[in-house]
Amino acid sequence: MKLENKVAVITGGGSGIGQAIARKFSEEGASIVIMGRDKNRLEETAQKTGNDTLIVTGDVTKMADLDRLYKESSDQFGKIDILVVNAGMATLAPFADVDEESFDFQTNVNFKAVFFTIQKSLSHLKHGASIVIISSIAQSRGFAGASVYGAAKAAIRALARTISVELCLERGIRANVISPGPIDTPGVEKLGVPQDQLSATKNSLREMVPLKRIGSPEEVATTALFLASNDSSFVVGEEIIVDGGVSNLQLA
Ligand SMILES: NC(=O)c1ccc[n+]([C@@H]2O[C@H](COP(=O)([O-])OP(=O)(O)OC[C@H]3O[C@@H](n4cnc5c(N)ncnc54)[C@H](OP(=O)(O)O)[C@@H]3O)[C@@H](O)[C@H]2O)c1
């Protein structure tokens, strides 16, 4: 097992990619701390990950909730080996229609919360810890409707480089990024697409992928395992794209 005796904190661990990462890390022997706003979904994950799981109900955009996350985590498990900054969401809207409220909401969860989730973890991270940040291929490619989301995801990709410079030299902490393409999670249903257009949206996402399928959360989780474990000990400030070829292949 690759994560025996390790402690991993995963934000957004109650659903989709975060849940798959929690399950994978648990199978590999880690103790797990999962955070999200919906207690039921966190409990669902905990049923799959077993005894060594701590649930912290909270909102990553609230500083007091982040403080509580690290207090409860360190009370239960001590210092943290792995931090997966996964909580996030997308609301698609044409650039011209984005209002200040929607801009603030999306940048809060996808950028500001990521920044402070990491900053507030610092005194709880072990020397040599691994930070895995979930960005998106929208950080490097233009997708209609993703102006705020793409910019926020680009910001956290940049953040991984900067904090790696500071933290790796001082404390051996590596930060790396995963940028998924379309992945089959409940998140796709929260994009703001009307219910009767969802299956058409999923079909067009599938068609966009050179491998002609949407990825599974487990395919992101195996990449997260690589970045979280010593297998990636010489990988730092890097981005791994998990997108079935969307970013780099041009078919016909
Ligand atoms: N699915 C894709 O195609 C795809 C592609 C590229 C990138 N991503 C990224 O992958 C990450 C996971 O998304 P997913 O697809 O797995 O979506 P998901 O199934 O909707 O999961 C998102 C998770 O984030 C949590 N979350 C959202 N806002 C939160 C908040 N304010 N405080 C605490 N937790 C919060 C949610 O928990 P609660 O609702 O219980 O709070 C949920 O557990 C996101 O960062 C997303 O941008 C997804």
The ligand as an SDF file (V2000), in Angstrom:
LIG
                    3D

 48 52  0  0  0  0  0  0  0  0999 V2000
  -16.4190   16.9090  -13.3120 N   0  0  0  0  0  0  0  0  0  0  0  0
  -15.6890   17.5430  -14.1970 C   0  0  0  0  0  0  0  0  0  0  0  0
  -15.9080   17.4040  -15.4190 O   0  0  0  0  0  0  0  0  0  0  0  0
  -14.5430   18.4260  -13.7570 C   0  0  0  0  0  0  0  0  0  0  0  0
  -13.6520   18.8730  -14.7410 C   0  0  0  0  0  0  0  0  0  0  0  0
  -12.5970   19.6970  -14.3730 C   0  0  0  0  0  0  0  0  0  0  0  0
  -12.4360   20.0700  -13.0370 C   0  0  0  0  0  0  0  0  0  0  0  0
  -13.3280   19.6380  -12.1040 N   0  0  0  0  0  0  0  0  0  0  0  0
  -13.1030   20.0710  -10.7230 C   0  0  0  0  0  0  0  0  0  0  0  0
  -13.0920   18.9450   -9.8810 O   0  0  0  0  0  0  0  0  0  0  0  0
  -13.4820   19.3300   -8.5560 C   0  0  0  0  0  0  0  0  0  0  0  0
  -14.5500   18.3690   -8.0580 C   0  0  0  0  0  0  0  0  0  0  0  0
  -15.7100   18.5000   -8.8780 O   0  0  0  0  0  0  0  0  0  0  0  0
  -16.7110   17.2900   -9.1760 P   0  0  0  0  0  0  0  0  0  0  0  0
  -16.8900   17.2360  -10.6400 O   0  0  0  0  0  0  0  0  0  0  0  0
  -16.3250   16.0930   -8.4280 O   0  0  0  0  0  0  0  0  0  0  0  0
  -18.0740   17.9460   -8.6340 O   0  0  0  0  0  0  0  0  0  0  0  0
  -19.0670   17.5080   -7.4450 P   0  0  0  0  0  0  0  0  0  0  0  0
  -19.4210   16.0760   -7.5910 O   0  0  0  0  0  0  0  0  0  0  0  0
  -20.1500   18.5340   -7.4940 O   0  0  0  0  0  0  0  0  0  0  0  0
  -18.1670   17.7130   -6.1640 O   0  0  0  0  0  0  0  0  0  0  0  0
  -17.7960   18.9900   -5.7170 C   0  0  0  0  0  0  0  0  0  0  0  0
  -17.4710   18.8790   -4.2580 C   0  0  0  0  0  0  0  0  0  0  0  0
  -17.0450   20.1820   -3.8060 O   0  0  0  0  0  0  0  0  0  0  0  0
  -17.7360   20.4520   -2.6030 C   0  0  0  0  0  0  0  0  0  0  0  0
  -17.9360   21.8910   -2.4460 N   0  0  0  0  0  0  0  0  0  0  0  0
  -18.3960   22.7750   -3.3610 C   0  0  0  0  0  0  0  0  0  0  0  0
  -18.4810   23.9920   -2.8290 N   0  0  0  0  0  0  0  0  0  0  0  0
  -18.0620   23.8760   -1.5410 C   0  0  0  0  0  0  0  0  0  0  0  0
  -17.9300   24.7730   -0.4610 C   0  0  0  0  0  0  0  0  0  0  0  0
  -18.2310   26.0800   -0.5890 N   0  0  0  0  0  0  0  0  0  0  0  0
  -17.4670   24.3080    0.7280 N   0  0  0  0  0  0  0  0  0  0  0  0
  -17.1470   22.9960    0.8780 C   0  0  0  0  0  0  0  0  0  0  0  0
  -17.2590   22.1000   -0.1060 N   0  0  0  0  0  0  0  0  0  0  0  0
  -17.7140   22.5360   -1.2990 C   0  0  0  0  0  0  0  0  0  0  0  0
  -19.0750   19.7360   -2.7190 C   0  0  0  0  0  0  0  0  0  0  0  0
  -19.5870   19.3970   -1.4350 O   0  0  0  0  0  0  0  0  0  0  0  0
  -20.8960   20.0890   -0.7950 P   0  0  0  0  0  0  0  0  0  0  0  0
  -21.8270   20.4420   -1.9160 O   0  0  0  0  0  0  0  0  0  0  0  0
  -21.4240   19.0460    0.1490 O   0  0  0  0  0  0  0  0  0  0  0  0
  -20.3750   21.2900   -0.0710 O   0  0  0  0  0  0  0  0  0  0  0  0
  -18.6660   18.4630   -3.4480 C   0  0  0  0  0  0  0  0  0  0  0  0
  -18.2640   17.4710   -2.5410 O   0  0  0  0  0  0  0  0  0  0  0  0
  -13.9530   20.7750   -8.6620 C   0  0  0  0  0  0  0  0  0  0  0  0
  -12.9290   21.6390   -8.2320 O   0  0  0  0  0  0  0  0  0  0  0  0
  -14.2100   20.9540  -10.1450 C   0  0  0  0  0  0  0  0  0  0  0  0
  -14.0630   22.2910  -10.5650 O   0  0  0  0  0  0  0  0  0  0  0  0
  -14.3890   18.8220  -12.4300 C   0  0  0  0  0  0  0  0  0  0  0  0
  1  2  1  0
  2  3  2  0
  2  4  1  0
  4  5  1  0
  4 48  2  0
  5  6  2  0
  6  7  1  0
  7  8  2  0
  8  9  1  0
  8 48  1  0
  9 10  1  0
  9 46  1  0
 10 11  1  0
 11 12  1  0
 11 44  1  0
 12 13  1  0
 13 14  1  0
 14 15  2  0
 14 16  1  0
 14 17  1  0
 17 18  1  0
 18 19  2  0
 18 20  1  0
 18 21  1  0
 21 22  1  0
 22 23  1  0
 23 24  1  0
 23 42  1  0
 24 25  1  0
 25 26  1  0
 25 36  1  0
 26 27  1  0
 26 35  1  0
 27 28  2  0
 28 29  1  0
 29 30  1  0
 29 35  2  0
 30 31  1  0
 30 32  2  0
 32 33  1  0
 33 34  2  0
 34 35  1  0
 36 37  1  0
 36 42  1  0
 37 38  1  0
 38 39  2  0
 38 40  1  0
 38 41  1  0
 42 43  1  0
 44 45  1  0
 44 46  1  0
 46 47  1  0
M  CHG  2   8   1  16  -1
M  END
$$$$
